[in-house]
């Protein structure tokens, strides 16, 4: 009968895992892609309406762009170096879009020339609105005869009021200091020419190979041509973060696995338990990956860095089973003795990860799901498959190890008397009172990503040359049509002076109609005298007047215009049948615009506020989860043990926070998540001491091995260069270590002879 039940369990285990594998293979072409964009780990901030979707789409559309500036005191040298970069990219990587010659810029100029009266500059428009048409005319004549005035446009005979000249000056001022020569965009910064080159990286593309080759090529060009090259953009940050992540995954996993192997060999004197445990982890990790690939669209690369913690926690189940198997003479009793405590500890850990899965951080959700799926697979493997694998393994733990473990545990439990515990509680309370108020809590977005120093310098230098700021406010204008959105965006001129917007170049139809009316009523009556003062004949006068009459009822259609302008198209998003235009400003003063179709976002403050809310929500969720957990512990253990476990966890938290304060370490949102998880993991040690029916020295040995392997997994994470991973690993390491050291106190509450 028991054999049939066992066979059914094995069959069920096989069905579950094979079904997941087959489903993954069936959906292989639609599997989740590996996400390397570091911006995607930022939390989603809450916003009414569909502005949230539009800003996410905007970032997605612009996250594939890379900007390169080639700087030299000689324009031709900067231009030729940029051409060399462009030719190299086009030759080697044909699917990467690279733009040196500014077709969009030329198209914009041609459009402005064609619709010069519809698109008059703000300066001329304001003058006409204030009945100062004569001033516009007089300035035009003064400029024409001035030896110091250099007109941007040569066709003065078609533009006697210099409206094009005024518009182009405004355009240059609004276009981040960008000028054009030989059809190439450049910035003149501190007497040096910075030629601008833009790239667009396709979504399905091997960025690692591309950037490995590109960075090497840029270094050679810098050295050979004696130019300075600056590069920025999300893909280049993604490249370095992915490269770092892959290196860290390799190092962290290798170090953990080597140490764990040595520990297994020392305790069990066999490589078999280690190999079987590693196979179990491989199966659970593969199961997690397959399930995530099926249910998600993308998996962030750092999910696997955080996911290395699965190694330590999954090993706990293997260790408890193997240690008891090699101790118990009656192998049938192994599962009976460890199953209750293992089940309860499994539920507490899952509850912790479940609390993390409810946060708004996609990286934490993915890590939580990855771990939940992996732990479930590992738990099932241990209780169903291990009894079969180890069925004919009759080895036993060495007596000298068990005797040493028994003596150490007995001495340690005697040391952990009531007097010591009271002194410890008072000492921890005093240290906490002195240090925790000094604790540095930082939930800001700079705790999500720390770019390499040279990339930070590159970003700073590029933004200096573009005359803009890294911390820009995003403004979104909404409309039923693109023209409506543009008309709403035009309202911004009443609130901002320093901002970049599509409406500063092109206008809505209603604004164009107003401009034509202003020109017709104010400038055209002065046309005859203006042409005479400029020395033009009647033929030119009649030509200009006729041209105005023929074109005054033609208006620029913004939708037709941007169809072939990729750079402008990135500023426009369409969601749920509505249009959204994105503009930016460096002004940090809070503006209140009473228009439901305009929203202002300060991305940094929005993310920081959302991180703060996320942390508080996670803590509330965790508190609810742990109240439920402690309630069940009271039922399954005892009131005395349940309250002792609560006290141990409180001490562990206070020590962790005090250590961070003493060593001046920031507590960020990932520290909070680690705090939640450390409770769920470390409670397991307390549960095994309270619930396990195995000999206490065997329980202590298995808990010690579990702590070492888990601490190794999380401890190595603390050496990561990625702030979230570092904070996560360090907080967990301290929490697990402190709880392990205190959990034998539970044995003093039992009348058990050691």
C-alpha positions as CSV (number, residue, x, y, z in Angstrom):
1,X,0.0,0.0,0.0
2,X,2.8,2.4,1.0
3,X,4.7,1.5,-2.1
4,X,1.7,2.4,-4.3
5,X,1.3,5.7,-2.6
6,X,5.0,6.4,-3.1
7,X,4.8,5.4,-6.8
8,X,1.8,7.8,-7.2
9,X,3.8,10.6,-5.6
10,X,6.8,10.0,-7.9
11,X,4.5,9.8,-10.9
12,X,2.9,13.1,-9.8
13,X,6.3,14.7,-9.4
14,X,7.3,13.6,-12.9
15,X,4.0,14.8,-14.4
16,X,4.4,18.3,-12.8
17,X,8.0,18.8,-13.9
18,X,7.6,17.3,-17.4
19,X,4.4,19.4,-18.0
20,X,6.3,22.6,-17.1
21,X,9.2,21.5,-19.5
22,X,6.8,20.6,-22.3
23,X,4.8,23.9,-21.9
24,X,8.1,25.8,-22.0
25,X,9.2,24.0,-25.2
26,X,5.8,24.6,-26.7
27,X,6.0,28.3,-26.1
28,X,9.7,28.5,-26.8
29,X,9.3,31.1,-29.6
30,X,7.2,33.2,-27.2
31,X,9.3,32.8,-24.1
32,X,10.2,35.8,-21.9
33,X,13.2,37.7,-23.1
34,X,16.1,38.5,-20.8
35,X,15.8,42.2,-19.8
36,X,19.0,44.1,-19.3
37,X,17.6,47.6,-19.2
38,X,18.4,48.9,-15.7
39,X,15.6,51.4,-15.9
40,X,13.1,48.6,-15.9
41,X,13.9,47.8,-12.3
42,X,12.5,51.2,-11.2
43,X,9.1,51.0,-9.6
44,X,5.9,52.0,-11.4
45,X,4.5,55.2,-9.9
46,X,0.7,55.5,-9.6
47,X,-1.0,58.2,-11.7
48,X,-4.6,58.8,-12.7
49,X,-5.9,58.3,-16.3
50,X,-3.6,56.9,-18.9
51,X,-0.6,59.3,-18.4
52,X,1.2,56.4,-16.7
53,X,1.1,54.3,-19.9
54,X,2.2,57.2,-22.0
55,X,5.3,57.9,-20.0
56,X,6.2,54.2,-19.8
57,X,5.8,54.0,-23.6
58,X,7.9,57.2,-24.0
59,X,10.8,55.7,-22.0
60,X,10.5,52.4,-23.9
61,X,10.6,54.2,-27.3
62,X,13.7,56.2,-26.2
63,X,15.5,53.5,-24.3
64,X,17.1,52.2,-27.5
65,X,18.8,55.4,-28.4
66,X,22.5,56.1,-28.0
67,X,24.2,59.5,-28.4
68,X,27.8,59.9,-29.3
69,X,29.7,63.3,-29.3
70,X,33.0,63.5,-31.1
71,X,34.9,66.5,-29.8
72,X,37.9,68.4,-31.4
73,X,39.1,71.9,-31.8
74,X,39.1,71.2,-35.6
75,X,35.6,70.7,-37.1
76,X,36.9,68.5,-40.0
77,X,38.8,66.2,-37.6
78,X,35.6,65.8,-35.4
79,X,33.5,65.3,-38.6
80,X,35.9,62.8,-40.2
81,X,36.1,60.8,-36.9
82,X,32.3,60.7,-36.6
83,X,32.1,59.5,-40.3
84,X,34.6,56.8,-39.5
85,X,32.4,55.6,-36.6
86,X,29.3,55.7,-38.8
87,X,31.0,53.7,-41.6
88,X,32.3,51.1,-39.1
89,X,28.9,50.6,-37.6
90,X,27.1,50.4,-41.0
91,X,29.7,47.9,-42.3
92,X,29.9,45.6,-39.3
93,X,26.3,45.9,-37.8
94,X,23.9,46.6,-40.6
95,X,20.8,46.3,-38.5
96,X,21.8,49.2,-36.2
97,X,20.4,52.5,-37.3
98,X,23.0,55.2,-37.2
99,X,22.3,58.9,-38.1
100,X,25.1,61.4,-38.7
101,X,23.7,63.5,-41.4
102,X,20.6,65.2,-40.0
103,X,17.8,64.6,-42.5
104,X,15.2,65.5,-39.9
105,X,16.9,68.8,-39.2
106,X,16.9,69.6,-42.9
107,X,13.3,68.6,-43.2
108,X,12.4,70.9,-40.3
109,X,14.1,73.8,-42.0
110,X,12.3,73.2,-45.3
111,X,9.0,73.0,-43.5
112,X,9.6,76.3,-41.6
113,X,10.6,78.0,-44.9
114,X,7.4,76.8,-46.5
115,X,5.1,77.8,-43.6
116,X,7.1,80.8,-42.4
117,X,4.1,83.0,-41.6
118,X,2.2,80.2,-39.9
119,X,5.2,79.4,-37.8
120,X,6.5,82.9,-36.8
121,X,8.7,83.1,-33.8
122,X,7.4,83.9,-30.3
123,X,9.3,87.2,-30.4
124,X,7.6,88.4,-33.6
125,X,4.2,87.0,-32.5
126,X,4.3,88.9,-29.2
127,X,5.3,92.0,-31.0
128,X,2.3,91.7,-33.3
129,X,0.0,90.9,-30.4
130,X,1.2,94.2,-28.7
131,X,0.7,96.3,-31.9
132,X,4.5,96.6,-32.4
133,X,4.6,95.6,-36.1
134,X,6.6,98.8,-36.9
135,X,9.3,97.6,-34.5
136,X,9.6,94.3,-36.4
137,X,9.9,96.2,-39.7
138,X,12.4,98.7,-38.3
139,X,14.6,95.9,-36.8
140,X,14.5,94.1,-40.2
141,X,15.8,97.2,-42.0
142,X,18.4,97.9,-39.3
143,X,19.7,94.3,-39.6
144,X,19.7,94.5,-43.4
145,X,22.0,97.5,-43.4
146,X,24.1,96.6,-40.4
147,X,27.7,95.5,-41.3
148,X,27.8,93.3,-38.2
149,X,24.5,91.3,-38.9
150,X,25.0,87.9,-40.5
151,X,21.7,86.6,-41.8
152,X,21.0,82.9,-41.3
153,X,18.8,82.8,-44.4
154,X,19.9,84.4,-47.6
155,X,16.6,84.8,-49.4
156,X,15.8,88.3,-48.0
157,X,13.8,89.1,-51.1
158,X,11.3,86.5,-50.1
159,X,11.3,87.6,-46.4
160,X,11.6,91.3,-46.0
161,X,10.5,91.2,-42.3
162,X,13.2,88.6,-41.4
163,X,10.6,86.2,-39.9
164,X,12.7,83.2,-41.0
165,X,15.8,84.6,-39.4
166,X,14.0,85.2,-36.2
167,X,12.5,81.7,-36.2
168,X,15.8,80.0,-36.9
169,X,17.5,81.9,-34.1
170,X,14.7,80.7,-31.8
171,X,15.1,77.2,-33.1
172,X,18.8,77.1,-32.4
173,X,18.3,78.5,-28.9
174,X,15.6,75.8,-28.2
175,X,17.5,73.0,-29.8
176,X,20.1,72.5,-27.1
177,X,22.8,74.6,-28.8
178,X,22.8,72.3,-31.9
179,X,24.0,73.9,-35.1
180,X,24.5,72.3,-38.6
181,X,27.3,72.4,-41.1
182,X,27.7,70.3,-44.2
183,X,24.4,68.7,-43.2
184,X,25.9,67.5,-39.9
185,X,24.7,68.4,-36.4
186,X,27.3,69.8,-34.0
187,X,27.6,71.8,-30.8
188,X,30.2,74.5,-30.3
189,X,31.2,74.2,-26.7
190,X,34.1,76.2,-25.1
191,X,35.7,76.7,-28.6
192,X,35.5,73.0,-29.4
193,X,33.3,71.3,-32.0
194,X,31.2,68.4,-30.8
195,X,29.8,66.4,-33.8
196,X,26.7,64.6,-32.8
197,X,26.0,61.0,-33.9
198,X,22.8,59.1,-33.0
199,X,22.2,55.4,-33.0
200,X,19.1,53.3,-32.5
201,X,19.6,49.8,-31.2
202,X,17.0,47.2,-32.4
203,X,15.1,45.3,-29.7
204,X,16.2,41.8,-30.7
205,X,19.9,42.3,-30.9
206,X,23.1,40.9,-29.3
207,X,24.2,44.1,-27.5
208,X,27.1,42.4,-25.8
209,X,29.0,41.6,-29.0
210,X,28.1,45.0,-30.5
211,X,29.3,47.1,-27.5
212,X,32.4,45.0,-27.0
213,X,33.4,45.8,-30.5
214,X,32.2,49.4,-30.4
215,X,33.9,50.4,-27.2
216,X,37.2,49.0,-28.5
217,X,36.7,50.8,-31.8
218,X,36.0,54.1,-30.0
219,X,39.2,53.8,-27.9
220,X,41.3,53.3,-31.1
221,X,39.7,56.3,-32.8
222,X,40.3,58.5,-29.7
223,X,43.9,57.5,-29.6
224,X,44.6,57.6,-33.4
225,X,42.7,60.8,-34.3
226,X,43.4,62.7,-31.0
227,X,39.8,63.4,-30.4
228,X,37.6,63.1,-27.3
229,X,34.5,60.8,-27.5
230,X,31.5,60.9,-25.2
231,X,28.8,58.2,-25.2
232,X,25.5,58.0,-23.3
233,X,22.1,56.3,-23.5
234,X,20.2,53.5,-21.8
235,X,21.7,50.6,-24.0
236,X,25.3,51.5,-23.0
237,X,24.3,51.4,-19.3
238,X,22.5,48.2,-19.9
239,X,25.6,46.7,-21.5
240,X,27.8,47.5,-18.5
241,X,25.2,46.4,-16.0
242,X,24.6,43.1,-17.9
243,X,28.4,42.5,-18.1
244,X,28.8,43.2,-14.4
245,X,25.7,41.0,-13.6
246,X,27.1,38.1,-15.6
247,X,30.5,38.4,-13.9
248,X,28.8,38.6,-10.5
249,X,26.5,35.6,-11.2
250,X,29.6,33.5,-12.2
251,X,31.7,34.6,-9.2
252,X,28.9,34.4,-6.6
253,X,27.7,31.0,-7.8
254,X,31.2,29.6,-8.1
255,X,32.4,30.7,-4.7
256,X,29.2,29.4,-3.0
257,X,29.3,26.1,-4.7
258,X,33.0,25.4,-4.0
259,X,32.6,26.2,-0.3
260,X,29.4,24.1,-0.1
261,X,31.1,21.2,-1.8
262,X,34.0,21.3,0.7
263,X,31.6,21.4,3.7
264,X,29.7,18.4,2.3
265,X,32.9,16.4,1.8
266,X,34.0,17.2,5.4
267,X,30.7,16.2,7.1
268,X,29.5,13.4,4.9
269,X,32.8,12.1,3.6
270,X,31.1,11.5,0.2
271,X,30.5,13.5,-2.9
272,X,27.1,11.8,-3.5
273,X,25.0,14.1,-1.2
274,X,26.6,17.2,-2.8
275,X,25.9,16.0,-6.4
276,X,22.3,15.0,-5.6
277,X,21.8,18.4,-3.8
278,X,23.2,20.3,-6.8
279,X,21.0,18.3,-9.2
280,X,18.0,19.1,-7.1
281,X,18.9,22.8,-7.2
282,X,19.4,22.6,-10.9
283,X,16.0,21.1,-11.4
284,X,14.3,23.7,-9.1
285,X,16.2,26.6,-10.9
286,X,15.2,25.2,-14.3
287,X,11.6,24.8,-13.1
288,X,11.6,28.4,-11.9
289,X,13.1,29.7,-15.2
290,X,10.6,27.7,-17.3
291,X,7.6,28.9,-15.4
292,X,8.7,32.6,-15.4
293,X,9.4,32.3,-19.1
294,X,5.9,31.1,-19.6
295,X,4.0,33.6,-17.5
296,X,6.1,36.7,-18.0
297,X,7.1,38.8,-21.1
298,X,10.6,39.5,-19.8
299,X,12.9,38.5,-17.0
300,X,15.5,40.9,-15.7
301,X,19.1,39.8,-15.6
302,X,19.4,40.7,-11.9
303,X,16.6,38.3,-11.1
304,X,19.2,35.6,-11.5
305,X,21.7,37.4,-9.3
306,X,19.1,37.6,-6.5
307,X,18.0,34.1,-7.5
308,X,21.3,32.7,-6.4
309,X,19.9,32.9,-2.9
310,X,17.7,29.9,-4.0
311,X,20.9,27.8,-3.7
312,X,21.2,28.4,0.0
313,X,17.5,28.0,0.9
314,X,16.9,24.9,-1.3
315,X,20.0,23.3,0.2
316,X,18.4,23.6,3.7
317,X,15.8,20.9,2.7
318,X,18.5,18.6,1.3
319,X,20.7,19.1,4.3
320,X,18.0,18.3,6.9
321,X,17.0,15.2,5.0
322,X,20.5,13.9,4.3
323,X,21.8,14.6,7.9
324,X,18.9,12.8,9.4
325,X,19.1,9.9,6.8
326,X,22.8,9.3,7.7
327,X,21.9,9.4,11.4
328,X,18.7,7.4,11.6
329,X,19.1,3.6,11.6
330,X,15.4,3.1,10.8
331,X,15.3,4.9,7.4
332,X,11.5,4.8,7.4
333,X,11.4,7.2,10.3
334,X,13.4,9.9,8.6
335,X,10.5,11.8,6.9
336,X,8.3,11.3,10.0
337,X,10.8,13.1,12.1
338,X,11.6,16.0,9.9
339,X,8.5,16.5,7.8
340,X,6.4,18.6,10.3
341,X,9.2,21.1,10.9
342,X,10.3,21.1,7.3
343,X,6.7,21.8,6.1
344,X,6.2,24.6,8.6
345,X,9.5,26.2,7.7
346,X,8.6,25.9,4.0
347,X,5.4,27.7,4.6
348,X,7.1,30.6,6.5
349,X,9.7,31.1,3.8
350,X,7.0,31.0,1.1
351,X,5.0,33.6,3.1
352,X,8.0,35.9,3.1
353,X,8.5,35.6,-0.6
354,X,4.8,36.0,-1.2
355,X,5.0,39.3,0.7
356,X,7.8,40.5,-1.6
357,X,5.8,39.5,-4.7
358,X,3.1,42.0,-3.7
359,X,5.5,45.0,-4.1
360,X,5.4,47.3,-7.1
361,X,9.1,46.5,-8.0
362,X,9.1,44.1,-10.9
363,X,12.6,42.9,-10.0
364,X,11.4,41.9,-6.5
365,X,8.3,40.3,-7.9
366,X,10.3,38.3,-10.4
367,X,12.8,37.2,-7.7
368,X,10.0,36.3,-5.3
369,X,8.2,34.2,-8.0
370,X,11.5,32.6,-9.1
371,X,12.2,31.6,-5.5
372,X,8.7,30.4,-4.7
373,X,8.6,28.1,-7.8
374,X,12.1,26.9,-7.0
375,X,11.5,26.2,-3.4
376,X,8.3,24.4,-4.1
377,X,10.1,22.1,-6.6
378,X,13.0,21.6,-4.2
379,X,10.6,20.7,-1.3
380,X,8.7,18.2,-3.5
381,X,12.0,16.7,-4.7
382,X,13.3,16.1,-1.2
383,X,10.2,14.5,0.3
384,X,9.3,12.4,-2.8
385,X,12.5,11.6,-4.7
386,X,15.2,11.6,-2.0
387,X,13.8,8.5,-0.2
388,X,14.1,6.6,-3.4
389,X,17.6,7.9,-4.3
390,X,19.0,7.3,-0.8
391,X,17.1,4.0,-0.3
392,X,20.2,1.8,-0.5
393,X,22.6,4.2,1.1
394,X,23.3,2.8,4.6
395,X,26.2,5.1,5.6
396,X,26.0,6.9,9.0
397,X,27.4,10.1,10.3
398,X,30.7,9.7,12.0
399,X,30.4,9.4,15.8
400,X,33.2,11.9,16.5
401,X,31.3,14.6,14.6
402,X,28.0,13.8,16.4
403,X,29.8,13.7,19.8
404,X,31.5,17.1,19.1
405,X,28.2,18.6,18.0
406,X,26.5,17.3,21.1
407,X,29.2,18.7,23.4
408,X,29.2,22.1,21.6
409,X,25.4,22.3,21.8
410,X,25.3,21.3,25.4
411,X,27.9,23.9,26.4
412,X,26.3,26.6,24.3
413,X,22.8,25.9,25.7
414,X,24.2,26.1,29.2
415,X,25.8,29.4,28.3
416,X,22.4,30.7,27.0
417,X,20.8,30.8,30.4
418,X,18.0,33.1,31.5
419,X,20.5,35.5,33.1
420,X,22.5,35.8,29.9
421,X,19.4,36.3,27.8
422,X,18.1,39.1,30.0
423,X,21.5,40.8,29.9
424,X,21.6,40.4,26.1
425,X,18.1,41.9,25.7
426,X,19.1,44.9,27.8
427,X,22.4,45.3,26.0
428,X,20.7,45.1,22.5
429,X,18.1,47.6,23.7
430,X,20.7,50.1,24.9
431,X,22.8,49.7,21.7
432,X,19.6,50.2,19.6
433,X,18.5,53.3,21.5
434,X,21.9,54.8,21.0
435,X,22.5,53.9,17.3
436,X,19.2,53.3,15.5
437,X,18.1,57.0,15.7
438,X,21.4,57.8,13.7
439,X,20.5,55.2,11.1
440,X,20.6,56.5,7.5
441,X,17.5,55.5,5.6
442,X,17.6,56.2,1.9
443,X,14.8,55.1,-0.3
444,X,15.9,57.3,-3.2
445,X,16.3,56.1,-6.8
446,X,20.1,56.4,-6.6
447,X,20.0,53.2,-4.6
448,X,18.7,51.3,-7.6
449,X,21.7,51.7,-9.9
450,X,25.3,53.1,-9.6
451,X,26.8,53.5,-13.0
452,X,30.5,53.2,-13.6
453,X,32.4,56.5,-13.0
454,X,33.4,57.0,-16.6
455,X,29.8,56.6,-17.7
456,X,28.6,59.2,-15.1
457,X,31.3,61.6,-16.4
458,X,30.2,61.0,-20.0
459,X,26.6,61.7,-19.1
460,X,27.6,64.9,-17.3
461,X,29.8,66.1,-20.1
462,X,27.1,65.5,-22.7
463,X,24.4,67.3,-20.8
464,X,26.7,70.2,-20.3
465,X,27.2,70.5,-24.1
466,X,23.4,70.1,-24.6
467,X,22.9,72.8,-22.0
468,X,20.4,70.7,-20.1
469,X,20.1,68.9,-16.8
470,X,20.1,65.2,-15.8
471,X,17.2,65.8,-13.5
472,X,14.6,67.1,-15.9
473,X,10.9,67.3,-15.3
474,X,8.7,65.5,-17.8
475,X,5.5,67.3,-19.1
476,X,2.8,65.3,-20.9
477,X,0.1,67.1,-22.9
478,X,-2.9,65.0,-23.9
479,X,-5.4,65.5,-26.7
480,X,-8.1,63.6,-28.6
481,X,-6.0,64.3,-31.7
482,X,-2.4,65.2,-32.2
483,X,-3.4,68.8,-33.0
484,X,-5.4,68.9,-29.8
485,X,-2.4,67.7,-27.8
486,X,-0.2,70.3,-29.5
487,X,-2.7,73.0,-28.6
488,X,-2.7,71.9,-25.0
489,X,1.1,71.9,-25.0
490,X,1.2,75.5,-26.2
491,X,-0.3,76.5,-22.8
492,X,3.2,75.7,-21.3
493,X,4.6,79.0,-22.6
494,X,2.5,80.7,-19.9
495,X,4.3,78.8,-17.1
496,X,7.8,78.0,-18.3
497,X,10.6,79.9,-19.9
498,X,13.3,77.2,-20.1
499,X,11.7,74.1,-21.6
500,X,11.9,71.9,-24.7
501,X,8.7,71.1,-26.6
502,X,7.4,70.3,-30.0
503,X,5.1,73.3,-29.8
504,X,8.1,75.6,-29.8
505,X,8.9,74.5,-33.3
506,X,5.5,73.6,-34.9
507,X,2.1,75.0,-33.9
508,X,-1.4,73.7,-33.7
509,X,-3.8,74.7,-36.5
510,X,-5.6,77.3,-34.3
511,X,-2.2,79.0,-33.5
512,X,-1.3,79.0,-37.2
513,X,-4.6,80.6,-38.1
514,X,-4.0,83.3,-35.4
515,X,-0.4,83.9,-36.7
516,X,-1.7,84.3,-40.3
517,X,-4.3,86.8,-39.1
518,X,-1.6,88.8,-37.1
519,X,0.7,88.9,-40.1
520,X,-2.2,89.9,-42.5
521,X,-3.5,92.6,-40.2
522,X,-0.2,94.0,-38.9
523,X,2.8,93.2,-41.2
524,X,1.2,93.1,-44.7
525,X,0.0,96.8,-44.5
526,X,3.7,97.7,-44.0
527,X,4.9,95.5,-46.9
528,X,5.0,98.2,-49.5
529,X,7.0,100.6,-47.4
530,X,9.3,97.8,-46.2
531,X,10.2,96.7,-49.7
532,X,10.9,100.3,-50.7
533,X,13.1,100.9,-47.7
534,X,15.0,97.7,-48.5
535,X,15.5,99.0,-52.1
536,X,13.3,96.3,-53.7
537,X,11.1,97.1,-56.8
538,X,7.3,96.6,-57.3
539,X,7.9,93.2,-58.9
540,X,9.3,91.8,-55.6
541,X,6.5,93.5,-53.6
542,X,3.9,91.9,-55.8
543,X,5.6,88.6,-55.7
544,X,5.7,88.6,-51.8
545,X,2.1,89.8,-51.5
546,X,0.9,87.2,-54.1
547,X,2.8,84.4,-52.3
548,X,1.2,85.3,-49.0
549,X,-2.3,85.4,-50.5
550,X,-1.8,82.0,-52.1
551,X,-0.4,80.3,-49.0
552,X,-2.4,82.0,-46.2
553,X,-5.1,79.3,-46.2
554,X,-2.6,76.4,-46.2
555,X,-1.8,75.0,-42.8
556,X,0.8,72.5,-41.5
557,X,-0.6,69.1,-40.6
558,X,1.5,67.9,-37.8
559,X,0.5,64.2,-38.3
560,X,1.7,64.3,-41.9
561,X,4.9,66.1,-40.9
562,X,6.2,63.7,-38.3
563,X,5.4,60.5,-40.3
564,X,9.0,60.5,-41.7
565,X,10.7,62.2,-38.8
566,X,11.9,59.5,-36.4
567,X,13.4,62.0,-33.8
568,X,10.1,63.9,-33.5
569,X,8.1,60.8,-33.5
570,X,9.7,59.6,-30.3
571,X,8.1,62.6,-28.5
572,X,4.6,61.4,-29.4
573,X,2.7,58.5,-27.8
574,X,-0.7,57.1,-28.7
575,X,-2.6,55.2,-26.0
576,X,-6.3,54.3,-25.8
577,X,-7.2,56.5,-28.8
578,X,-5.6,59.6,-27.3
579,X,-2.4,61.4,-28.2
580,X,0.3,62.4,-25.7
581,X,3.2,64.8,-26.5
582,X,6.2,64.7,-24.2
583,X,8.2,67.8,-23.3
584,X,10.9,68.5,-20.8
585,X,12.1,71.3,-18.6
586,X,15.1,72.0,-16.4
587,X,13.1,74.2,-14.1
588,X,12.7,72.6,-10.7
589,X,10.1,75.0,-9.2
590,X,6.8,73.3,-8.7
591,X,4.2,74.5,-11.2
592,X,0.5,74.0,-10.9
593,X,-1.3,73.9,-14.2
594,X,-5.1,73.8,-13.9
595,X,-5.6,71.7,-17.0
596,X,-6.6,68.0,-16.8
597,X,-4.9,67.4,-20.1
598,X,-1.4,68.4,-18.8
599,X,0.6,66.5,-16.2
600,X,4.1,67.3,-14.8
601,X,6.3,64.5,-13.6
602,X,9.5,64.8,-11.7
603,X,10.8,61.3,-12.4
604,X,13.3,61.2,-9.5
605,X,10.8,62.5,-6.9
606,X,8.0,60.3,-8.3
607,X,10.2,57.2,-8.1
608,X,11.4,58.1,-4.6
609,X,7.9,58.6,-3.4
610,X,6.8,55.3,-4.9
611,X,9.8,53.6,-3.4
612,X,8.8,55.0,0.0
613,X,5.2,53.8,-0.5
614,X,6.4,50.4,-1.7
615,X,8.6,49.9,1.4
616,X,5.7,50.8,3.7
617,X,3.3,48.6,1.8
618,X,5.8,45.7,2.0
619,X,6.3,46.2,5.7
620,X,2.5,46.2,6.3
621,X,2.0,43.1,4.2
622,X,4.8,41.3,5.9
623,X,3.4,42.2,9.4
624,X,0.1,40.7,8.4
625,X,1.8,37.6,7.0
626,X,3.9,37.2,10.2
627,X,1.0,37.7,12.5
628,X,-0.7,34.8,10.7
629,X,2.6,32.8,10.9
630,X,3.0,33.4,14.7
631,X,-0.7,32.5,15.2
632,X,-0.1,29.1,13.5
633,X,3.1,28.6,15.6
634,X,1.1,29.1,18.7
635,X,-1.2,26.3,17.5
636,X,1.5,23.9,16.3
637,X,4.3,24.7,18.8
638,X,3.4,26.4,22.1
639,X,2.8,29.9,23.4
640,X,6.1,29.8,25.2
641,X,8.0,28.9,22.0
642,X,6.0,31.3,19.8
643,X,6.8,34.3,22.0
644,X,10.5,33.2,22.3
645,X,10.7,33.1,18.5
646,X,9.2,36.6,18.3
647,X,11.7,37.9,20.8
648,X,14.6,36.3,18.8
649,X,13.4,37.9,15.6
650,X,13.1,41.3,17.3
651,X,16.6,41.1,18.6
652,X,17.9,40.0,15.2
653,X,16.2,43.1,13.6
654,X,17.6,45.5,16.2
655,X,21.1,44.1,15.9
656,X,20.9,44.3,12.1
657,X,19.8,47.9,12.2
658,X,22.4,48.8,14.8
659,X,25.2,47.2,12.8
660,X,24.1,49.3,9.8
661,X,24.1,52.4,11.9
662,X,27.5,51.8,13.6
663,X,29.2,51.2,10.3
664,X,27.4,54.1,8.6
665,X,25.6,51.8,6.0
666,X,22.5,53.0,4.3
667,X,19.3,51.2,4.7
668,X,17.5,51.3,1.4
669,X,14.3,49.6,0.1
670,X,16.2,46.4,-0.7
671,X,17.3,46.3,3.0
672,X,13.6,46.4,3.9
673,X,12.9,43.5,1.6
674,X,15.8,41.6,3.0
675,X,14.6,42.3,6.5
676,X,11.2,40.7,5.6
677,X,12.8,37.7,4.0
678,X,15.4,37.2,6.7
679,X,12.6,36.7,9.2
680,X,10.9,34.1,7.0
681,X,14.2,32.2,6.5
682,X,15.6,32.4,10.0
683,X,12.4,31.4,11.6
684,X,13.1,28.0,10.1
685,X,16.0,27.5,12.6
686,X,13.7,28.2,15.5
687,X,11.0,25.9,14.1
688,X,13.5,23.0,13.7
689,X,14.7,23.4,17.3
690,X,11.1,23.4,18.5
691,X,9.4,20.9,16.2
692,X,12.0,18.4,15.0
693,X,11.7,14.9,16.5
694,X,15.3,14.1,15.6
695,X,18.1,14.1,18.1
696,X,19.0,17.6,19.1
697,X,22.7,17.3,18.1
698,X,21.6,16.1,14.6
699,X,19.1,19.0,14.4
700,X,21.9,21.4,15.5
701,X,24.3,20.0,12.9
702,X,21.8,20.2,10.1
703,X,20.8,23.8,11.1
704,X,24.4,24.7,11.3
705,X,25.1,23.4,7.8
706,X,21.9,25.1,6.5
707,X,23.0,28.4,8.1
708,X,26.5,28.1,6.6
709,X,25.2,27.4,3.1
710,X,22.5,30.0,3.2
711,X,24.9,32.6,4.7
712,X,27.4,31.8,2.0
713,X,24.8,32.4,-0.7
714,X,23.7,35.7,0.7
715,X,27.0,36.7,2.1
716,X,28.6,36.6,-1.3
717,X,25.8,38.8,-2.6
718,X,27.1,41.5,-0.2
719,X,30.3,41.8,-2.3
720,X,28.3,42.8,-5.4
721,X,28.9,46.2,-7.0
722,X,25.2,46.6,-7.6
723,X,23.6,48.5,-4.7
724,X,20.3,46.5,-4.5
725,X,22.1,43.2,-4.5
726,X,24.7,44.3,-2.0
727,X,22.2,45.7,0.5
728,X,19.9,42.7,0.0
729,X,22.7,40.2,0.7
730,X,24.3,42.0,3.6
731,X,21.0,42.5,5.5
732,X,20.0,38.8,5.0
733,X,23.5,37.6,6.1
734,X,23.4,39.5,9.4
735,X,19.8,38.5,10.1
736,X,20.4,34.8,9.4
737,X,23.6,34.7,11.4
738,X,22.1,36.4,14.5
739,X,19.0,34.2,14.5
740,X,21.1,31.1,14.3
741,X,23.2,32.2,17.3
742,X,20.1,32.8,19.3
743,X,17.8,30.0,18.2
744,X,19.3,27.3,20.6
745,X,17.7,29.3,23.4
746,X,14.5,27.4,22.5
747,X,16.1,24.3,23.8
748,X,16.3,25.8,27.3
749,X,12.5,26.0,27.3
750,X,12.3,22.2,26.9
751,X,13.2,19.7,29.5
752,X,15.4,17.8,27.1
753,X,18.6,16.1,28.1
754,X,21.5,16.9,25.7
